[in-house]
Amino acid sequence: MPRTVAELRAEAVRVLAAAHIPTPEVDAELLLGHVLGLSRGQIQAKVATGAGVDAEQRVQVVEAIERRAAREPLQHITGRAPFRMLELAVGPGVFVPRPETETVAQIAIDALWAVATPQPVGIDLGTGSGAIAIALATEAPHAQVVAVENSPQAFTWTKQNVRESGADNLRLVFADLAVAVPELDGLVDVVVSNPPYIPAAAVPRDPEVRLYDPPAALYGGEDGLDVVRALSQRALALLRPGGTLVLEHGELQGAEIRELLTADGWRAAATSRDLLGRDRATTALR
């Protein structure tokens, strides 16, 4: 068995590359860091200096690498997922937040800061791990934020992340997004959501998504837009006149969602791209 950090890293990269993990070097260093309690930079320093690893930790590293090679999500193994300035607790039953959603959160944060009132209200419908809602609450601390989730499995993770965030301007609600918080009808400035939008027949290729993300967070009916339709109606009731809706979606759905929102009475529907240049979010005004 490899005895040094460098040997463990080399073996991990070999195993993960053979398993067709897209980023074997990054995953190897993150898994080593998870077991050893070190950052990636510290792992790289240990590689350079020939540092050793004790027997118990070597076994733990090998077990973690085997789990990742079996295509278990990296975030499930480490129990954490980075998102903007946050590190969120994740695991079975909750959708793992993706880097592209950080762009969606930024649009909603900007919209909150653009509101003229001193204490704007934002709602994240279908919050999952709480990623978007906590980003709003911590990066727009003058706002009042509500996070809505209806999955008991996901809600466990949401509660943990909200508690860890320490954001006292964030309220968590267990409810279906189609009927949530009726007491806020007409009082909200920004509604944001990363809904399930994959068509029922479009099974994701990546095993990490197909086998581990909860289906309720992935699939949005035959055309993928069933939840978007419900969101459109609920957001129309929640938002003040002039309020902003922000929806994440697949890269080929922008035009269809703009048409759907316009037909529902929304104004100025527009689609924004993520950092990779793919259509990722559509906004509209109440």
Disulfide bonds with the S-S distance in Angstrom:
none
